[in-house]
């Protein structure tokens, strides 16, 4: 017997609408809501939510003295093309130099780490 179903993953951030727009450009979907809570309804029924967090401090990556708390793995077919797209949308590379790996690590515009994976 299950107790619950997983709802949307919620990311704290300084500007929910802007960060939802970034992920909508990366993943597709529809941005819904205004103010302190914005939802991104993704194709296939999944959702991400974005919550305003006064005093937001982005996670550090990598940092042995501070937790990154979580990260998103985003599956892609072409790492180079996906990298170009997310950088144009405002992401910044955190660990993307090793071109032999099947993943690269970036930070979204609010500083949350995410990986592009061709795994």
C-alpha positions in Angstrom: 0.0 0.0 0.0 1.3 3.4 -0.9 0.9 6.4 1.4 1.3 9.1 -1.2 2.1 10.0 -4.8 5.0 12.2 -5.8 3.9 15.7 -6.7 6.0 18.3 -8.5 9.6 18.9 -7.5 9.7 22.5 -6.1 12.7 24.7 -6.6 13.3 27.7 -4.3 14.5 30.8 -6.3 14.4 34.6 -6.3 12.2 34.9 -9.4 9.8 31.9 -10.0 8.4 33.1 -13.3 11.9 33.7 -14.8 13.2 30.3 -13.7 10.0 28.5 -14.9 10.6 30.3 -18.2 14.2 29.0 -18.4 13.1 25.4 -17.7 10.1 25.7 -20.2 12.6 26.7 -22.9 14.8 23.7 -22.0 12.0 21.0 -21.4 8.9 22.4 -23.1 5.6 22.7 -21.3 3.4 25.5 -20.1 4.2 28.0 -17.4 1.2 28.7 -15.1 0.8 31.1 -12.3 2.3 34.4 -11.0 3.8 35.8 -7.9 5.4 33.5 -5.2 4.4 30.2 -6.8 4.7 29.2 -10.5 4.1 25.8 -12.1 5.7 24.3 -15.2 3.3 21.7 -16.6 5.5 19.4 -18.7 4.6 17.2 -21.6 3.6 13.7 -20.3 2.0 15.0 -17.2 5.0 15.8 -14.9 5.5 19.2 -13.3 8.1 21.4 -11.8 7.2 24.1 -9.4 9.1 27.3 -8.5 8.6 29.1 -5.2 9.9 32.5 -4.2 12.4 32.4 -1.5 13.5 35.7 0.1 17.2 35.6 0.8 17.7 32.7 -1.6 21.3 31.5 -1.6 22.2 29.1 -4.5 23.8 25.8 -3.7 27.5 25.4 -4.1 28.9 22.8 -6.6 31.1 21.0 -5.9 31.7 22.0 -2.3 32.7 19.5 0.4 31.6 21.9 3.1 28.2 22.6 1.6 25.5 20.4 0.2 24.1 20.9 -3.3 20.8 19.5 -1.8 19.6 18.1 -5.2 20.1 18.3 -8.9 18.1 17.5 -12.0 19.3 15.0 -14.6 18.0 16.0 -18.1 18.3 13.4 -20.8 19.4 14.7 -24.2 20.2 13.1 -27.5 23.1 15.5 -28.5 25.2 16.9 -25.7 26.8 19.6 -27.8 23.5 20.9 -29.2 21.9 20.8 -25.7 24.9 22.6 -24.2 24.7 25.3 -26.8 21.0 25.8 -26.1 21.1 25.9 -22.3 24.1 28.4 -22.4 22.1 30.6 -24.7 19.2 30.5 -22.2 21.4 31.6 -19.4 22.9 28.5 -17.8 26.5 28.5 -16.8 28.9 25.5 -16.9 30.0 24.0 -13.6 31.8 20.9 -14.9 31.6 20.5 -18.7 35.2 20.4 -19.8 35.6 16.6 -20.0 34.1 15.8 -23.4 34.6 12.0 -23.1 31.9 11.7 -20.4 28.2 11.1 -21.1 27.2 14.0 -18.9 28.0 17.7 -18.3 27.1 19.8 -15.2 25.6 23.3 -15.4 23.9 25.8 -13.1 20.5 27.3 -14.0 20.1 31.1 -13.9 19.3 30.9 -10.1 22.3 28.6 -9.4 20.7 25.2 -9.1 22.9 22.5 -10.6 21.6 20.2 -13.3 23.2 17.7 -15.6 22.7 17.2 -19.3 23.0 13.4 -19.8 23.4 11.4 -23.0 23.4 8.2 -21.0 
